Amino acid sequence: MPVLPDLPSDLLGVALRTVVVYLFLLVVLRLAGKREMGQLSVFELVLVLVIANAVQNAMVGANVTIWGGMVAVLALIVTDRLLRLVADRSPRLLRAIEGEPALLVHDGQKIPEAMRREGVDDEELARALREHGFLDMNEIRQAILEVDGTISVIPTSGEESRTTSRVRRRRRPNQQRLL
């Protein structure tokens, strides 16, 4: 395991620690396939809480002052805003962070590889289609899993496309995601 330098716990050190932890979590959660956290299961909520507790000391170190906490919060907000600003100007970075929409149904036919890759099973797809008012797969021209976790449905008829609630993605064993 590589040896990482131990940053000091002064206010500048807290800011640096916080930025490092933020970027690390962003990469790890993206690699884990977490494009969105809109609908958390109990297990995912517990995971988020435990991660928050685990990284708290890494961000502030021995500095448990109010100033240390405020600097950590400020560093998180500034880093997030800067990363969003850069990502908005770089389509490649934006795709790496957010991912891309995935076509799940085309001309009434499910695309099993895309569904497996995105962790959407038949039951979740059927539920999303029912929420849109469709019972027959032949009524669907396209169903697209958007990057925010919603499923957009474009019917074969002239009806308007519709978007449903978020679906929870599950990682399959041995599934890998790259930035």
N, C-alpha and C positions, 0 to 999 in steps of 0.2 A: 504494500500500500504506500502511495507517495506521501512524503512528509509535507504537510502544509504549514506555512508560517503561522504562528499564533499572533494575531493582531492585538494591539493594546486595547484597553477598555476606556480610553479617553473618548471624548465626543467624536473626534475624527475617526478613531478606530471603530466606534459603534456604527457610524455611517458606512464605513467600508465593509464591516462585517455584515450589515443589513443588506447592502447591495449584492454581496457575494451569495448570501443565503437566498435572496429573492431570485437571482438568476439561476442558481442551482435548482430551486424548486420548480421554476418555470420549465427548465429542460427536463427534469425528472418526471413531472406530471405530463408533459407533452409526450415523452417516450412511453409513458404508461397508458397513453391513449385517452387522456382526459381532455377532450376538447371543450367540454362544458361541465359545469357543476350545478346546473339549474335545478335538477331533481336529484336529490341525494337520497340514497337508501340509508337505513340506519347504520349499516356497515361503513358506507362512505362518509357519513357524518362523523362517526367515531374516528375514522382514519384522519380526517381533516383536523379534528380537535387534537388528536395525539401528535400529528405533525406540527401543529402550531405550538404545542407545549415543548416538543423536542427541539425546535429551532430557536425558541426564545432565548435560551442561554447562549446559543451560538451567535445571536445578533448583538446582544448587549454585554456579554461577558460578565465581568464582575461589577459593571456599572449598573446599579439598580436604582439610580437617582431618577427623579422626574425628568431632568434634562436628558438623560440617556434614553428614556422611553420616547420623549418628544423627538429627539434626533432620529431614532429608529423609524418612527412613523413618517417623519418628513422625508427621510431617505427612501422609504418604500414608495411614497406618493410621487416624488420627483423621478425615481427610477422608472416607475410604471408609466408616467407621462412621457418621459424621454423615449422609452422603448416603443410606446404607441406612436409617437411622432415619427420615429425612424421607420417603423413598420408601415405606417400610412404612405410613406414615400418609396418603400421598397416592396413591390409585390412578392418577390421571392421570400423575404423575411416574413411578411404577413402570412403567406401560405405555410411557412415552416412553423409559425406559432399557432395559427388558427386551424390549419388544415384546409381541405377543399370539400365542396359538396359531393355526395356520392349517389349515383343513380341506383335505385333499388329495384324499380319496376320499369320495364320498357314495353310498350304495346301489349299490356296485359300479362306479361311474363316476368316473374320474379327473376332477379339476377343473384343466384345463390352465392357466388364468390364475393360479390359486394356486400351482401347481407352478412356473410360470415366474417369478412374483414372488418366490418363496422360493428359487429356484435349485436345485430338486430335479428331476432328470430321470427319465425312465422307468426307466432302469437302476437308479438309486438307490432308487426306490420299489419296484421288483420285488425288489431285494435285501432291503430291509427287510421286505417281506411274506414272503419265503422264510424269513427269520430267525425269523419268527413261526409258520412252519409252513403258510403259505398259498401255493398255486400258482395259484388261480383268483380273479380279481378279484371274481367274483360272490359269493364267500364273505365279502366285506368290507362291513360296513355303513358304517363310517367309518375313515379313517386321518387322524390329526391330527399335524401337525408342532408339537411343543411348543416353548416358548420356550428350553428348554435344549438343543434340537437333537435330541431323541429323537422317534421316531415311535410314537405310541400307535395300536394297531389294535383296533377293536371289530368282532368278527365278526357276521355276520347271524344265526348260530345262538345258542344260549344260553351259549356258551363265555365265559370271562372275557376282558376286554380285556388286551392285552399291550403291552409297551413294548420297543423294540429299541434298539440302539446309536445313537449320534449320527451324523447325516449332515453332511457338509461342505457348507455353502452356498457357491455361487459367484455372484458378482455378474455379471450380464449387462451388456454394453455399454449405456450410456445409462440404466441402472437407477438411480433415485434413491430415497433413503429419507429420510424426514423424522422429526424427533423428535416 
